[in-house]
Amino acid sequence: MPYEDHEWLKDFIRDIPDFPKKGVVFKDITPLLADKKAFTYTIDAIAFHFDRDEIDRVLGIEARGFMIAAPLSYRFTAGLIPVRKRGKLPWDVEVQEYELEYGTDQLEVHRDAIKEGDRILIVDDVLATGGTALATAKLTERCGGKVAGIATIMELMFLGGREKLKGYEVFSLISF
């Protein structure tokens, strides 16, 4: 198989200590996005993993998920759907509240973006606590879609996000 060892992608993830707050080590994907080999490999590896399924729409989670979802939707010849934070979509929306470490927030999707039975690939840059991915999966299902999978560049295993996503196929290229 051409896409088996993804570990070399870790060389393109930059650690930024104390961002966005003291004690947090932010995993920055901008070096990966800037490198043509690493970025192309990332898109191709995710597409290769889900090529067995018909993907009708790729749903990108604000904001870094958009950068991965757009080329994947092109690769699958599928539609692209943005999931945004509260108040940023201009049309009739479906809303899902989710838990954060320090409170709650809401995600929104246009109600008419997902058709009954659409197979949806949910994409984000990182799987951390799993709250955002789970909220997005619930939004997808409430709108009539079927979650074909959840794909991320990286997974922060120590935060246990995968546990919240039991019943969904979760694919991450690298883990920390």
C-alpha positions in Angstrom: 0.0 0.0 0.0 1.4 3.4 -0.9 0.2 5.3 2.2 1.2 3.3 5.2 3.9 5.2 7.1 2.7 8.7 8.0 5.2 9.4 10.8 7.4 11.5 8.7 4.6 14.1 8.7 5.5 14.9 12.3 8.5 16.8 11.0 6.1 19.4 9.6 4.1 20.0 12.8 5.5 22.9 14.8 5.1 23.0 18.6 4.2 26.5 19.9 4.5 26.6 23.7 2.0 28.6 25.8 -0.4 29.2 22.9 -3.3 30.1 23.1 -2.7 30.2 26.9 0.1 29.3 29.3 0.7 25.6 29.7 -0.8 24.6 26.3 1.5 23.4 23.5 -0.2 24.3 20.2 0.4 21.9 17.3 0.8 24.2 14.3 0.1 22.6 10.8 1.2 25.6 8.7 4.6 24.1 7.9 2.8 21.0 6.6 0.4 23.1 4.5 3.4 25.1 3.1 5.4 22.0 2.0 4.1 20.7 -1.3 5.2 17.1 -0.7 3.7 16.9 2.9 0.5 18.6 1.9 -0.1 16.6 -1.2 0.7 13.4 0.7 -1.8 14.4 3.5 -4.6 14.9 1.0 -3.8 11.8 -1.0 -3.5 9.5 2.1 -6.8 10.6 3.5 -8.5 10.2 0.1 -6.8 6.7 -0.4 -8.2 5.6 3.0 -11.8 6.6 2.2 -11.7 5.7 -1.6 -13.7 2.5 -0.9 -16.8 4.7 -0.2 -18.9 7.0 -2.2 -18.5 10.4 -0.6 -21.2 12.9 -1.5 -20.0 15.8 0.6 -16.9 16.7 2.5 -17.7 18.7 5.6 -14.8 21.0 6.9 -14.8 22.2 10.5 -13.8 25.9 11.0 -11.2 27.0 10.3 -8.2 24.7 9.6 -10.6 21.9 8.6 -11.5 24.0 5.6 -8.0 23.8 4.2 -8.1 20.0 4.2 -11.7 19.6 3.2 -11.5 21.7 0.1 -8.9 19.6 -1.8 -10.5 16.4 -0.5 -13.9 17.5 -1.9 -12.2 18.1 -5.3 -10.5 14.7 -5.1 -13.8 13.0 -4.4 -15.7 15.2 -6.9 -18.0 15.9 -3.9 -19.6 19.0 -2.5 -17.9 21.0 0.2 -19.8 22.1 3.3 -18.4 24.5 5.9 -19.3 24.0 9.6 -18.9 27.3 11.3 -19.0 28.7 14.8 -22.2 30.4 16.0 -23.3 33.4 14.0 -21.1 33.1 10.9 -23.4 31.5 8.4 -25.9 33.7 6.6 -28.8 31.3 5.9 -31.1 29.0 7.8 -28.9 26.9 10.1 -29.0 23.8 12.2 -27.2 24.3 15.5 -25.4 21.9 17.8 -24.0 22.9 21.2 -20.9 21.1 22.5 -18.7 21.1 25.6 -15.4 22.8 25.8 -12.9 22.4 28.6 -14.0 25.8 29.9 -17.7 26.0 28.9 -19.9 25.4 25.9 -20.0 26.7 22.3 -22.1 26.1 19.2 -21.5 24.9 15.7 -23.8 25.6 12.7 -24.4 24.2 9.3 -26.8 25.4 6.6 -29.9 23.2 6.9 -30.1 22.7 3.1 -26.4 21.7 2.7 -26.9 18.1 3.5 -29.5 16.0 1.7 -31.2 12.9 3.1 -28.8 9.9 2.8 -25.7 11.9 1.8 -22.5 10.2 2.7 -20.5 12.8 4.6 -16.7 12.8 5.3 -16.0 15.1 8.3 -12.6 16.7 8.2 -10.6 18.7 10.7 -6.9 19.3 11.4 -6.8 17.7 14.9 -8.8 15.4 17.0 -8.3 16.5 20.6 -11.2 16.0 23.1 -13.6 14.9 20.4 -16.3 17.5 21.3 -16.2 19.3 18.0 -16.1 16.2 15.9 -19.0 14.7 17.8 -21.1 17.9 17.5 -20.4 17.9 13.8 -21.4 14.2 13.4 -24.7 15.0 15.3 -25.3 17.9 13.0 -24.7 15.7 10.0 -27.2 13.1 11.2 -29.8 15.6 12.3 -29.8 17.0 8.7 -30.3 13.4 7.3 -26.7 12.6 6.3 -24.7 9.5 7.1 -21.2 9.9 8.5 -18.8 8.0 6.2 -15.9 8.8 8.5 -14.0 11.4 10.5 -10.5 12.3 9.2 -7.8 14.4 10.8 -4.2 15.1 10.2 -3.3 14.4 13.8 -4.8 13.1 17.0 -3.8 14.1 20.5 -4.2 10.6 22.1 -3.7 11.9 25.7 -7.0 13.9 25.5 -9.1 10.8 24.7 -11.2 12.2 21.9 -11.6 8.9 20.1 -13.6 7.5 23.0 -16.4 10.1 22.4 -16.6 8.9 18.8 -17.3 5.3 19.3 -19.5 4.0 16.4 -17.8 6.3 13.9 -14.8 5.5 11.8 -12.0 7.8 12.8 -8.8 8.1 10.7 -5.9 10.2 11.8 -2.6 10.2 9.9 -0.3 10.9 13.0 -0.8 10.9 16.7 0.9 12.5 19.6 
